[in-house]
């Protein structure tokens, strides 16, 4: 059971350091995580984790052989785990949380910028639609002035007016949906 727990710890730590392309998990390296793990201090970061893994494996092997650790050794190992290792792991978790929050903010900013661009494009479409309706109205007036010679032209201007109205309606619906996002 202890062996399995240690292997799970090592697997998780390995995923943190190297990722897993097959599972779609990226390497979670960042300046924050590097600052925690790659410190030169042997009582912190990667050195401490390697020390924990080494000592835990030694304890597991001795226990499997039937050699129980001395109380002093067990107390020192407990201190290593409960103080130093937990502080290092908490620092890694904090670095991950900060990286995650930063990435989420980057994504929100990017989404907001894309939404703004789409809204700007839709507003341009609405302007063009209004302009085409004005042209259609002017063309309709000209067709009416032309009398029977402007009948076909009048029908085309009516179609143009309907298309412009449909474009305006569609763009307004898109804007309403974007505002909800």
N, C-alpha and C positions, 0 to 999 in steps of 0.2 A: 504494500500500500504506500509506504513512504517512497519507494523506488518510483512508482507510477506518478506520485505527486511531484517529485523532483523532475522527472522526464517531462511532465506537463509544463512545469515552470521553464525548463530549458527550451521546449518547443515554442512557447509564447515569447520568450526572450529572443529566440532565433527569428521568429516572424517579425518582431520589432526591428531587428537589425537588418534582415535580408529580404523581408517580404516573402510572398509566395505567388509567383506568376501564374501557376496552374490554378490557384484558387482566386486569382484576381485581386490579391492583396499587395498593395505597393509597399516598397521599402519606406518606412516612416522616419526617414532621416531628416532632421532639421537642425538649425543652429541651436535651438533650445535643447533638443534631445542630445545633440553632440556635447553641449556644455555640461550636461548632467553625466553622460556616460564616459566621455573621453577626457575627463579631468586627470591631471597628473598625480593627484592625491591617491595613494594606495588604499585609503580607507573610504573611498567614495567611488561612485560610478561603476564602470565596467570591472575595475580591479576588485571591488567589493563583491560584485555579483559572481565573478569567477572564484573568489575565495569561498563564498557561500556554497557554490556548487561543489567545489573540491572537498570542503569539510563535510558537507551533507553526504556525499558519496562515500567518504571514509566512515562516517557514522553508520550508514546503511550497511556497508560491507561488514563492519564489526558486529553489528546487531545480528546480521544473518549468520555469522559465525558463532553467535552466542556470547560474544564479548560485550557486556554492557559498559557504556562510558562512565567514567568517574564523575561524581557530582560536580567537581570543579570544571571539568571539560564541558559537561552539559550546560552549566551555568554560563560559561564563556560563549558557547555556541548560541544559547538562548539570547544573550545580550546582542550578539552579532545580528541575529534575525530580528529581534524585537525593537532594536534601536537603529542600528546602522543600515541594515538592509531595507527596513520599512521606510526610513527617511529617503533613501535613494529611490525606492519604488514610487513613493509619493511625489518626489521631484520629477520622475519620468511621467507620471500621470498628469501632474500640473502642466508640464511641457506639452503633452499631448492635447490637453484641454485648451491651452492657449493657441496651439497650432490649429486645432479644429475651429475655434471661435474666429480666428483670423481667416481661415479658408471660407467659412460660412459668410463672413462679411464681404470677402472678395467676390463670392458668388452672388450675393445680394446686390452688390454694387454693379456687377456685370449685367445681371438680370434687369435692374432698374435702368441702366444705360440702354440696353436693347429695347426695353419697353418704351423708353423715351423716343428712340429712333423710329420705332413702329408708329407711335402716336404722331410724330412729326410727319411721317410719310402719309399717314391717313389724313391728316389735316391738309396736306398738299393735294391729295386726291379730292377732298371735299371742295377745296378752292377751284380745282379744275372742273368739277361737276357743276358748281354754281355758275362758273364762267360759261360752260357749254349750255346751261339752261338759258342764260341771257342771250347767247348767240341763237339758240333755238327760238326764243321769243322774237328776237329781231328778224330772224328768217321767216317766221310765221307772219309777222306784220307785212314783210315784203311780199310774201306769197299771196296774202289777202289783197294787197294792192294790185298785184298782177292779174287778179281776176281768174278767169278760167285757165289762163296759161300757167298759173302758179299752183294749181291743184296738186300735182304730183310732188312739187317741192314742199307744199304744206304738209302732205302726209309724211314726208321724210323728217320734217322738223318736229312733228308730233312724236315720231319714234325716238328721235334724239332727246326730246324732253323726257320721255318715259325712261330711257336708259340712264340719263343723268339722275333722275329721281331714285332709281334702283341703286345706283352707285352711292348716292348720298345716304340712303337708308342702310345699306350694307356697311358703309364706313362708320356710321353712328352706332350700329350694333357692335362692331368690332371695338370701338372706343369704350362702350359700356362694359364689355367683357374684360378689356384690359384694366379698366379702373377697379374692377373687383379683385383682380390678382394682387 
